[in-house]
Amino acid sequence: MQLTTDQLITLFQPLTNWQDRYRQIILLAKALPPFPRELCTENNQIDGCENRVWLSCQLQSEHTLTFIGDSEGRIVKGLMAILFILANHKTAQHIIDTDFLGFLQQLNVINELSQSRQLGINNIIERMKQLAAHNIG
């Protein structure tokens, strides 16, 4: 299931409490494709997260990027699914310019997270932007 950013907004708009948003985030986590075990390397692991998190990126033929990832935590994995919807099939420059945290605030999910989980999400976003910067050219 590949959602657009507009579809994500429509999905989250009617959710008025954290429990409903939490359930939706978990459903998004379950919709992520399986992360290949051979990519669970130290090089792909993101430091500074509560749970182990892996992130990988592939350059597509049309000069866009596709991210895949995994987390041992369901919430982080669901939040990664949201980040991937924002970033996948976009150019590196578009990814670098994207306000991921602003979008998570628009969905009303970032402020409900613990400080350590927010830090982890920031680390994931930072790594995505680093990988995008590495693919500019």
MODELLER restraints for C-alpha pairs under 7 A, 6 or more apart:
rsr = mdl.restraints
at = mdl.atoms
rsr.add(forms.Gaussian(group=physical.xy_distance, feature=features.Distance(at['CA:1:A'], at['CA:31:A']), mean=6.70, stdev=0.5))
rsr.add(forms.Gaussian(group=physical.xy_distance, feature=features.Distance(at['CA:3:A'], at['CA:85:A']), mean=6.58, stdev=0.5))
rsr.add(forms.Gaussian(group=physical.xy_distance, feature=features.Distance(at['CA:4:A'], at['CA:85:A']), mean=6.44, stdev=0.5))
rsr.add(forms.Gaussian(group=physical.xy_distance, feature=features.Distance(at['CA:5:A'], at['CA:85:A']), mean=6.67, stdev=0.5))
rsr.add(forms.Gaussian(group=physical.xy_distance, feature=features.Distance(at['CA:5:A'], at['CA:86:A']), mean=6.30, stdev=0.5))
rsr.add(forms.Gaussian(group=physical.xy_distance, feature=features.Distance(at['CA:9:A'], at['CA:107:A']), mean=6.45, stdev=0.5))
rsr.add(forms.Gaussian(group=physical.xy_distance, feature=features.Distance(at['CA:12:A'], at['CA:21:A']), mean=6.80, stdev=0.5))
rsr.add(forms.Gaussian(group=physical.xy_distance, feature=features.Distance(at['CA:12:A'], at['CA:107:A']), mean=6.00, stdev=0.5))
rsr.add(forms.Gaussian(group=physical.xy_distance, feature=features.Distance(at['CA:15:A'], at['CA:21:A']), mean=5.96, stdev=0.5))
rsr.add(forms.Gaussian(group=physical.xy_distance, feature=features.Distance(at['CA:25:A'], at['CA:75:A']), mean=6.32, stdev=0.5))
rsr.add(forms.Gaussian(group=physical.xy_distance, feature=features.Distance(at['CA:25:A'], at['CA:78:A']), mean=4.74, stdev=0.5))
rsr.add(forms.Gaussian(group=physical.xy_distance, feature=features.Distance(at['CA:25:A'], at['CA:79:A']), mean=6.53, stdev=0.5))
rsr.add(forms.Gaussian(group=physical.xy_distance, feature=features.Distance(at['CA:26:A'], at['CA:74:A']), mean=5.99, stdev=0.5))
rsr.add(forms.Gaussian(group=physical.xy_distance, feature=features.Distance(at['CA:26:A'], at['CA:75:A']), mean=6.15, stdev=0.5))
rsr.add(forms.Gaussian(group=physical.xy_distance, feature=features.Distance(at['CA:26:A'], at['CA:78:A']), mean=5.52, stdev=0.5))
rsr.add(forms.Gaussian(group=physical.xy_distance, feature=features.Distance(at['CA:28:A'], at['CA:78:A']), mean=5.07, stdev=0.5))
rsr.add(forms.Gaussian(group=physical.xy_distance, feature=features.Distance(at['CA:28:A'], at['CA:81:A']), mean=6.09, stdev=0.5))
rsr.add(forms.Gaussian(group=physical.xy_distance, feature=features.Distance(at['CA:29:A'], at['CA:74:A']), mean=6.28, stdev=0.5))
rsr.add(forms.Gaussian(group=physical.xy_distance, feature=features.Distance(at['CA:29:A'], at['CA:77:A']), mean=5.10, stdev=0.5))
rsr.add(forms.Gaussian(group=physical.xy_distance, feature=features.Distance(at['CA:29:A'], at['CA:78:A']), mean=3.81, stdev=0.5))
rsr.add(forms.Gaussian(group=physical.xy_distance, feature=features.Distance(at['CA:29:A'], at['CA:81:A']), mean=6.13, stdev=0.5))
rsr.add(forms.Gaussian(group=physical.xy_distance, feature=features.Distance(at['CA:32:A'], at['CA:81:A']), mean=6.42, stdev=0.5))
rsr.add(forms.Gaussian(group=physical.xy_distance, feature=features.Distance(at['CA:35:A'], at['CA:68:A']), mean=6.80, stdev=0.5))
rsr.add(forms.Gaussian(group=physical.xy_distance, feature=features.Distance(at['CA:35:A'], at['CA:69:A']), mean=5.97, stdev=0.5))
rsr.add(forms.Gaussian(group=physical.xy_distance, feature=features.Distance(at['CA:35:A'], at['CA:70:A']), mean=5.95, stdev=0.5))
rsr.add(forms.Gaussian(group=physical.xy_distance, feature=features.Distance(at['CA:40:A'], at['CA:54:A']), mean=6.20, stdev=0.5))
rsr.add(forms.Gaussian(group=physical.xy_distance, feature=features.Distance(at['CA:44:A'], at['CA:54:A']), mean=5.14, stdev=0.5))
rsr.add(forms.Gaussian(group=physical.xy_distance, feature=features.Distance(at['CA:44:A'], at['CA:55:A']), mean=5.33, stdev=0.5))
rsr.add(forms.Gaussian(group=physical.xy_distance, feature=features.Distance(at['CA:44:A'], at['CA:56:A']), mean=6.11, stdev=0.5))
rsr.add(forms.Gaussian(group=physical.xy_distance, feature=features.Distance(at['CA:45:A'], at['CA:53:A']), mean=5.58, stdev=0.5))
rsr.add(forms.Gaussian(group=physical.xy_distance, feature=features.Distance(at['CA:45:A'], at['CA:54:A']), mean=4.30, stdev=0.5))
rsr.add(forms.Gaussian(group=physical.xy_distance, feature=features.Distance(at['CA:45:A'], at['CA:55:A']), mean=6.48, stdev=0.5))
rsr.add(forms.Gaussian(group=physical.xy_distance, feature=features.Distance(at['CA:46:A'], at['CA:53:A']), mean=5.56, stdev=0.5))
rsr.add(forms.Gaussian(group=physical.xy_distance, feature=features.Distance(at['CA:46:A'], at['CA:54:A']), mean=5.93, stdev=0.5))
rsr.add(forms.Gaussian(group=physical.xy_distance, feature=features.Distance(at['CA:46:A'], at['CA:124:A']), mean=6.81, stdev=0.5))
rsr.add(forms.Gaussian(group=physical.xy_distance, feature=features.Distance(at['CA:48:A'], at['CA:120:A']), mean=5.75, stdev=0.5))
rsr.add(forms.Gaussian(group=physical.xy_distance, feature=features.Distance(at['CA:48:A'], at['CA:123:A']), mean=6.82, stdev=0.5))
rsr.add(forms.Gaussian(group=physical.xy_distance, feature=features.Distance(at['CA:49:A'], at['CA:117:A']), mean=6.78, stdev=0.5))
rsr.add(forms.Gaussian(group=physical.xy_distance, feature=features.Distance(at['CA:49:A'], at['CA:120:A']), mean=4.27, stdev=0.5))
rsr.add(forms.Gaussian(group=physical.xy_distance, feature=features.Distance(at['CA:50:A'], at['CA:116:A']), mean=6.81, stdev=0.5))
rsr.add(forms.Gaussian(group=physical.xy_distance, feature=features.Distance(at['CA:50:A'], at['CA:117:A']), mean=6.58, stdev=0.5))
rsr.add(forms.Gaussian(group=physical.xy_distance, feature=features.Distance(at['CA:50:A'], at['CA:120:A']), mean=6.90, stdev=0.5))
rsr.add(forms.Gaussian(group=physical.xy_distance, feature=features.Distance(at['CA:51:A'], at['CA:71:A']), mean=6.62, stdev=0.5))
rsr.add(forms.Gaussian(group=physical.xy_distance, feature=features.Distance(at['CA:51:A'], at['CA:72:A']), mean=5.59, stdev=0.5))
rsr.add(forms.Gaussian(group=physical.xy_distance, feature=features.Distance(at['CA:51:A'], at['CA:73:A']), mean=5.93, stdev=0.5))
rsr.add(forms.Gaussian(group=physical.xy_distance, feature=features.Distance(at['CA:52:A'], at['CA:71:A']), mean=5.73, stdev=0.5))
rsr.add(forms.Gaussian(group=physical.xy_distance, feature=features.Distance(at['CA:52:A'], at['CA:72:A']), mean=5.75, stdev=0.5))
rsr.add(forms.Gaussian(group=physical.xy_distance, feature=features.Distance(at['CA:53:A'], at['CA:70:A']), mean=5.73, stdev=0.5))
rsr.add(forms.Gaussian(group=physical.xy_distance, feature=features.Distance(at['CA:53:A'], at['CA:71:A']), mean=4.32, stdev=0.5))
rsr.add(forms.Gaussian(group=physical.xy_distance, feature=features.Distance(at['CA:53:A'], at['CA:72:A']), mean=6.74, stdev=0.5))
rsr.add(forms.Gaussian(group=physical.xy_distance, feature=features.Distance(at['CA:54:A'], at['CA:69:A']), mean=5.30, stdev=0.5))
rsr.add(forms.Gaussian(group=physical.xy_distance, feature=features.Distance(at['CA:54:A'], at['CA:70:A']), mean=5.31, stdev=0.5))
rsr.add(forms.Gaussian(group=physical.xy_distance, feature=features.Distance(at['CA:54:A'], at['CA:71:A']), mean=6.43, stdev=0.5))
rsr.add(forms.Gaussian(group=physical.xy_distance, feature=features.Distance(at['CA:55:A'], at['CA:68:A']), mean=5.95, stdev=0.5))
rsr.add(forms.Gaussian(group=physical.xy_distance, feature=features.Distance(at['CA:55:A'], at['CA:69:A']), mean=4.31, stdev=0.5))
rsr.add(forms.Gaussian(group=physical.xy_distance, feature=features.Distance(at['CA:55:A'], at['CA:70:A']), mean=6.75, stdev=0.5))
rsr.add(forms.Gaussian(group=physical.xy_distance, feature=features.Distance(at['CA:56:A'], at['CA:67:A']), mean=5.75, stdev=0.5))
rsr.add(forms.Gaussian(group=physical.xy_distance, feature=features.Distance(at['CA:56:A'], at['CA:68:A']), mean=5.41, stdev=0.5))
rsr.add(forms.Gaussian(group=physical.xy_distance, feature=features.Distance(at['CA:56:A'], at['CA:69:A']), mean=6.09, stdev=0.5))
rsr.add(forms.Gaussian(group=physical.xy_distance, feature=features.Distance(at['CA:57:A'], at['CA:65:A']), mean=6.58, stdev=0.5))
rsr.add(forms.Gaussian(group=physical.xy_distance, feature=features.Distance(at['CA:57:A'], at['CA:66:A']), mean=5.56, stdev=0.5))
rsr.add(forms.Gaussian(group=physical.xy_distance, feature=features.Distance(at['CA:57:A'], at['CA:67:A']), mean=4.39, stdev=0.5))
rsr.add(forms.Gaussian(group=physical.xy_distance, feature=features.Distance(at['CA:57:A'], at['CA:68:A']), mean=6.30, stdev=0.5))
rsr.add(forms.Gaussian(group=physical.xy_distance, feature=features.Distance(at['CA:58:A'], at['CA:65:A']), mean=5.61, stdev=0.5))
rsr.add(forms.Gaussian(group=physical.xy_distance, feature=features.Distance(at['CA:58:A'], at['CA:66:A']), mean=5.27, stdev=0.5))
rsr.add(forms.Gaussian(group=physical.xy_distance, feature=features.Distance(at['CA:58:A'], at['CA:67:A']), mean=6.51, stdev=0.5))
rsr.add(forms.Gaussian(group=physical.xy_distance, feature=features.Distance(at['CA:59:A'], at['CA:65:A']), mean=4.66, stdev=0.5))
rsr.add(forms.Gaussian(group=physical.xy_distance, feature=features.Distance(at['CA:59:A'], at['CA:66:A']), mean=6.57, stdev=0.5))
rsr.add(forms.Gaussian(group=physical.xy_distance, feature=features.Distance(at['CA:63:A'], at['CA:91:A']), mean=6.18, stdev=0.5))
rsr.add(forms.Gaussian(group=physical.xy_distance, feature=features.Distance(at['CA:64:A'], at['CA:89:A']), mean=5.08, stdev=0.5))
rsr.add(forms.Gaussian(group=physical.xy_distance, feature=features.Distance(at['CA:64:A'], at['CA:90:A']), mean=4.91, stdev=0.5))
rsr.add(forms.Gaussian(group=physical.xy_distance, feature=features.Distance(at['CA:64:A'], at['CA:91:A']), mean=4.34, stdev=0.5))
rsr.add(forms.Gaussian(group=physical.xy_distance, feature=features.Distance(at['CA:64:A'], at['CA:92:A']), mean=6.55, stdev=0.5))
rsr.add(forms.Gaussian(group=physical.xy_distance, feature=features.Distance(at['CA:65:A'], at['CA:88:A']), mean=5.80, stdev=0.5))
rsr.add(forms.Gaussian(group=physical.xy_distance, feature=features.Distance(at['CA:65:A'], at['CA:89:A']), mean=5.35, stdev=0.5))
rsr.add(forms.Gaussian(group=physical.xy_distance, feature=features.Distance(at['CA:65:A'], at['CA:90:A']), mean=5.92, stdev=0.5))
rsr.add(forms.Gaussian(group=physical.xy_distance, feature=features.Distance(at['CA:65:A'], at['CA:91:A']), mean=6.21, stdev=0.5))
rsr.add(forms.Gaussian(group=physical.xy_distance, feature=features.Distance(at['CA:65:A'], at['CA:92:A']), mean=6.68, stdev=0.5))
rsr.add(forms.Gaussian(group=physical.xy_distance, feature=features.Distance(at['CA:66:A'], at['CA:88:A']), mean=4.57, stdev=0.5))
rsr.add(forms.Gaussian(group=physical.xy_distance, feature=features.Distance(at['CA:66:A'], at['CA:89:A']), mean=5.73, stdev=0.5))
rsr.add(forms.Gaussian(group=physical.xy_distance, feature=features.Distance(at['CA:67:A'], at['CA:84:A']), mean=6.12, stdev=0.5))
rsr.add(forms.Gaussian(group=physical.xy_distance, feature=features.Distance(at['CA:67:A'], at['CA:88:A']), mean=6.06, stdev=0.5))
rsr.add(forms.Gaussian(group=physical.xy_distance, feature=features.Distance(at['CA:70:A'], at['CA:77:A']), mean=6.00, stdev=0.5))
rsr.add(forms.Gaussian(group=physical.xy_distance, feature=features.Distance(at['CA:71:A'], at['CA:77:A']), mean=5.16, stdev=0.5))
rsr.add(forms.Gaussian(group=physical.xy_distance, feature=features.Distance(at['CA:83:A'], at['CA:100:A']), mean=6.81, stdev=0.5))
rsr.add(forms.Gaussian(group=physical.xy_distance, feature=features.Distance(at['CA:87:A'], at['CA:95:A']), mean=5.72, stdev=0.5))
rsr.add(forms.Gaussian(group=physical.xy_distance, feature=features.Distance(at['CA:92:A'], at['CA:132:A']), mean=4.56, stdev=0.5))
rsr.add(forms.Gaussian(group=physical.xy_distance, feature=features.Distance(at['CA:92:A'], at['CA:133:A']), mean=6.33, stdev=0.5))
rsr.add(forms.Gaussian(group=physical.xy_distance, feature=features.Distance(at['CA:92:A'], at['CA:135:A']), mean=6.37, stdev=0.5))
rsr.add(forms.Gaussian(group=physical.xy_distance, feature=features.Distance(at['CA:92:A'], at['CA:136:A']), mean=5.79, stdev=0.5))
rsr.add(forms.Gaussian(group=physical.xy_distance, feature=features.Distance(at['CA:95:A'], at['CA:129:A']), mean=6.38, stdev=0.5))
rsr.add(forms.Gaussian(group=physical.xy_distance, feature=features.Distance(at['CA:95:A'], at['CA:132:A']), mean=6.54, stdev=0.5))
rsr.add(forms.Gaussian(group=physical.xy_distance, feature=features.Distance(at['CA:96:A'], at['CA:129:A']), mean=5.14, stdev=0.5))
rsr.add(forms.Gaussian(group=physical.xy_distance, feature=features.Distance(at['CA:96:A'], at['CA:132:A']), mean=6.58, stdev=0.5))
rsr.add(forms.Gaussian(group=physical.xy_distance, feature=features.Distance(at['CA:104:A'], at['CA:110:A']), mean=5.55, stdev=0.5))
rsr.add(forms.Gaussian(group=physical.xy_distance, feature=features.Distance(at['CA:105:A'], at['CA:111:A']), mean=6.99, stdev=0.5))
rsr.add(forms.Gaussian(group=physical.xy_distance, feature=features.Distance(at['CA:110:A'], at['CA:118:A']), mean=6.94, stdev=0.5))
